[in-house]
């Protein structure tokens, strides 16, 4: 079982966490493609599926979309250059190992859209408040 997550909210990057997991195994065992398997040769796909299952196990949440249940999901920006020529077998590898957070298009939490076009819906207000708090602290 695996689980990923951040120990702070400074940077939340699912792809980066998955990439770090694979790379840590490579460093430990001094071999490449540590988490690939014959059944699931795509390391990105295996990492993603295992992280979903591990997160669901840890939180008691469902791993799919169900009627009358809150939806937590994200979409990738299909027009991102890293996905040019990608197919279903390579898209998660490209996201995890090359595109990362830059390829996230939209994010829904509890059925509400929080990120649209790669930007938090309240980004401008959050940034303004942050600047104000920092200025007050430094004054």
C-alpha positions in Angstrom: 0.0 0.0 0.0 1.2 3.5 -0.8 0.0 6.9 0.1 1.2 10.4 -0.9 0.7 13.8 0.4 2.4 17.0 1.4 3.6 17.8 4.9 2.8 21.5 4.2 0.5 23.5 2.0 3.3 25.5 0.4 3.4 23.2 -2.6 0.7 20.7 -3.4 1.8 18.6 -6.4 0.4 15.1 -6.9 2.7 14.4 -9.9 5.7 15.6 -8.0 4.9 13.3 -5.0 4.4 10.3 -7.3 7.7 11.2 -9.2 9.6 11.5 -5.9 8.3 8.1 -4.8 9.6 6.4 -8.0 12.9 8.2 -7.8 13.4 7.3 -4.2 13.0 3.7 -5.0 15.5 4.1 -7.9 18.1 5.6 -5.6 17.5 3.0 -2.9 17.9 0.0 -5.3 20.0 1.6 -8.0 17.7 0.5 -10.7 15.3 2.2 -13.0 11.6 1.7 -13.5 11.2 0.3 -10.0 7.4 0.5 -9.8 6.5 -0.8 -13.2 5.1 -4.3 -13.5 4.2 -6.7 -16.3 0.5 -6.3 -15.5 0.8 -2.4 -15.5 4.0 -1.4 -17.5 3.2 2.3 -17.2 4.8 3.5 -14.0 2.7 6.7 -14.0 -0.5 4.7 -14.3 0.6 2.2 -11.5 1.6 5.0 -9.2 -1.6 6.9 -9.8 -3.8 3.9 -9.3 -1.9 2.8 -6.2 -2.1 6.3 -4.7 -5.8 6.4 -5.3 -6.3 3.1 -3.6 -4.0 4.0 -0.7 -5.7 7.4 -0.2 -9.1 5.7 -0.3 -8.0 3.1 2.2 -6.5 5.8 4.6 -9.5 8.1 4.4 -12.4 5.7 3.9 -13.3 7.5 0.7 -14.7 5.9 -2.4 -12.3 5.7 -5.4 -14.9 6.4 -8.1 -17.7 8.7 -9.0 -21.0 7.8 -7.5 -24.5 9.3 -7.5 -25.1 11.7 -4.5 -21.5 11.6 -3.5 -19.1 14.6 -3.6 -16.8 14.6 -6.5 -13.1 15.2 -6.0 -11.3 15.1 -9.3 -9.0 16.9 -11.7 -8.5 17.2 -15.4 -5.3 17.5 -17.4 -4.9 20.2 -20.1 -5.1 18.0 -23.2 -3.5 20.8 -25.3 -0.3 21.0 -23.1 2.7 20.4 -25.4 3.9 17.5 -23.3 0.8 15.5 -24.3 1.4 15.9 -28.1 1.1 12.4 -29.6 0.3 10.8 -26.2 -2.2 7.9 -26.0 -3.9 6.2 -23.1 -0.8 4.2 -22.4 1.5 7.1 -22.0 -0.5 10.1 -20.7 0.0 9.4 -17.0 3.7 8.8 -17.5 4.0 12.1 -19.3 2.1 13.9 -16.6 4.0 12.4 -13.6 7.5 12.5 -15.1 7.4 15.6 -17.3 4.4 17.9 -17.1 3.6 17.9 -13.4 1.3 20.6 -11.9 1.7 22.8 -15.0 -0.6 20.4 -16.9 -3.5 20.6 -14.4 -6.5 22.3 -16.1 -9.3 22.1 -13.5 -9.8 20.8 -10.0 -13.1 20.0 -8.2 -13.3 19.3 -4.5 -16.6 18.2 -3.1 -18.2 18.8 -6.4 -17.2 22.5 -6.5 -14.7 23.7 -9.1 -11.7 25.4 -7.4 -9.2 25.6 -10.3 -10.1 26.6 -13.8 -7.7 27.0 -16.6 -4.8 26.1 -14.2 -5.7 29.0 -11.9 -7.4 28.9 -8.5 -10.8 30.7 -8.8 -9.9 33.0 -6.0 -6.2 33.5 -6.9 -6.3 37.3 -7.2 -8.1 37.8 -3.9 -5.8 35.3 -2.1 -2.7 37.0 -3.5 -4.0 40.4 -2.5 -4.7 39.3 1.1 -1.3 37.6 1.3 0.5 40.8 0.2 -1.5 42.7 2.8 -0.6 40.3 5.6 3.1 40.2 4.7 3.2 44.0 4.5 1.6 44.3 7.9 4.0 41.8 9.4 7.0 43.6 8.0 5.7 47.1 9.1 
